[in-house]
C-alpha cells in the first residue's frame, strides 16, 4: 500500500494505490472511519464533516472535508494511514 496526500486547504485528497489482495480490508478500515469507528491513534477523524471513498481497480481515493472552521493536519492523517497499513499487515 502506497499513498499520496494532497492538501488544498479546503479538503485533503488521498490517493492510495498498490493495494493488491488487501483492497477489501483497506476499504473496510476506511469505511469504519467514515462511520465514526476509526481506530487510528489520532483524533483527526473527529474533525471530519465528510469522508468520501472512491474505490478503483487497485486503488482508493479518499476525499476528507473538515467541519467548518476546522483544518485537518496532513501529518496526523499520515499517522492514521500508517496505522491502517500496519494493522492490515498484521492480519496477513
C-alpha positions, 0 to 999 in steps of 0.5 A: 500500500502506497499513498499520496496526500494532497492538501488544498486547504479546503479538503485533503485528497488521498490517493492510495494505490498498490493495494493488491489482495488487501483492497477489501480490508483497506476499504473496510478500515476506511469505511469504519472511519467514515462511520465514526469507528476509526481506530487510528491513534489520532483524533483527526477523524473527529474533525471530519464533516465528510469522508468520501471513498472512491474505490478503483481497480487497485486503488482508493481515493479518499476525499476528507472535508473538515467541519467548518472552521476546522483544518485537518493536519496532513501529518496526523492523517499520515499517522492514521494511514500508517496505522491502517497499513500496519494493522492490515499487515498484521492480519496477513 
